[in-house]
Amino acid sequence: MEFSRQSYNLLHSLAAGGPRTEDPDDPVTVQAMQIVLHLPKQDPPLRSELLAVAAQAVAAVCLDPRAATDPAWRQALHGWYSHRIRKVSRRARNKGWRDVQKLPGITAVAENNPDAQARAFLPGPVNMVPPALRRLQIAGTDLPPDPTPPLLSPMGKHELLVGVDASLAMTLGKAAAQVGHAAMLWAARKPADVVGRWVSANMPIRAVELSHEQFQHLANDPDTIVVHDAGFTEVAPGSVTALATDTLNIRD
């Protein structure tokens, strides 16, 4: 994907902070990005593979050049950035997966496993989710931990690491939303030249599930971007659920 400075600037506006509220009496203000994980019944991908492509897909939607050239794409992102940043993860296979490819969004595919795919969609009001997405299940989107934890080092050039705190025991769907948020915040807060090099390198992401001690150690690094969850589902409000870093400093 080509790096767009205008798309980056729109995402970078998140780093400025400011009020982001919802009005229960105005459903248009309750906005979310839908994420769909491809979960075939036979031989599903590894949990870490799906987390990585989910994070990549979310960041790709935010940084896509269409945010600068397509009014509908830009308006959808701007409306979402202006309110609370919600994400909803669903699962699909077969026809359900094929149907949602027609909706505006981006599908990320793992480099080493073409079956590991996730698609992130343009955000919008939660009461106006397209039927093809609304039919897909949210509950029960889960996979067991990887049989062998992924290597933590060395990191590849321009590689982004996203991690979750395994001690929180989040489902795959919840964790996918969290790492997506971590990747998006990392791109919003890092300098344009750093993000531009990452985009030019095809946005490589590695996802890891860390012990609480490892997670805390990495989260305490001032260069690490962390996600504080609002606590709507699965975890307590304010929980630090996920992180993103382009440097690695993890103790054994």
Order of alpha helices (4+ residues) and beta strands (2+ residues): alpha-beta-alpha-alpha-alpha-beta-alpha-beta-beta-beta-alpha-beta-alpha-alpha-beta-alpha-beta-beta
